[in-house]
């Protein structure tokens, strides 16, 4: 129950930051931005103390560690794969254009139209 109250409070802090942005409409842009950032930062601080917030932080750390273990393709592999995909897309576009044109010709002949 306490976590739900904290998350509700965090939501209200974000809303307060946004409300501050619109309330300070005559102020400098930096002041309006500071209002929103302060609301978001306070909301993050409050949400971080909840169990879902702690799990989210752990998930982020584990995701970063997993991304570091990924073997990324080399530049050459990336360029070759991209070229193959583009070539395939062009070939498929030409094939589908030919099928469409053939079907249009057949339908026109069946309908008695001549172009």
N, C-alpha and C positions, 0 to 999 in steps of 0.2 A: 504494500500500500504506500509505503514511504517513497518508493521509486516512482510510482505514478504521480505523486504530488510533486516530486522534484522535476519530472519530465514536463508536467504541466507548467511549473514555474519557469522552466527553460523556454517553453513555447511562449509564455507571456513576456519574457525578457526580449525575445526576438521581435515580438509584436511591438513592445515598447520602443525598441531601437528604430523600427520602421515608422512608428508614430512620431518619434522625435525628428526623423528626417522630414516629415511633412509639416510638423509644427514649426520647425526652424527654416521654413521656406525662404525667409528673407536673409538668412545668415549665409556666410561664405560656404562654398561647396565642401571645403575641408571640415568645417564644423558639422555639416549634415552627414558626411561620410563617417566622421568620428562617432556620431550618434549611432549609426547602424552597426559599425564595427564593435563598439562597446557593448551594444545589446547582444550581438552574436557571440562575442568572446565570453561575456558573462553567462550566456546560455550554455555554451560549450563547457565552461567550468562547472556549472551546476549539473549538467547531464553526465559529465565525466564521473561524478561521484555515485552514479546509479549502477546497478548490476549490468543492465544492457549497455551502458556507456563503457564500462570496463571491458566487457566482451568485445565491443566494437574496436576498442584500442588494441586488444590482443589480436583480433582478426587482422587489423591493419599491419601490425608488426609481422605476423605470419605471412601475409600477402607480399610484403616487401621482401622478406627472406626467400619466398618461393620465386618471385620474379628475378632475383639475382641468380637462381640456379638454372634458369632457362637458357638453353643454347640458342642464341639468335643467329639467323642466317647471315652469311657474308654479303657484302655489297653485290658481288658477282651473281650469287644465287638469287638475290632479290631482283636484280635487273633481268635475269633470264626468266624467272617465273612471271614477272610482270609482262615481259614481251610475249610469252606464250599465252597468257590470259588475254592480252589485247588482240593478238592474232586470232585466237579462237573466237573472240567476240565479233571480229570483222567477218570471219568466215561464216559464222552463224547468221549474222545480219544479211550477208549476201544470199545464203541459202534460203532464209525465210522470205526475202524479197522475191526470189525466183519462184518459190512456192505460191506466194500471194499473187504474183503476176500471172502464173499459170492458171490458178483457180479463177482469177478474174476473167481471163480469156475464155475458159471453159464455160463459166456462168453466162458471159455475154453471148457466146455462141448458142447456148441452150435457150436463152431468152430471145434470140432472134435479133440481137443488136449487132451492128458491125461498127467497128471503130477504125 
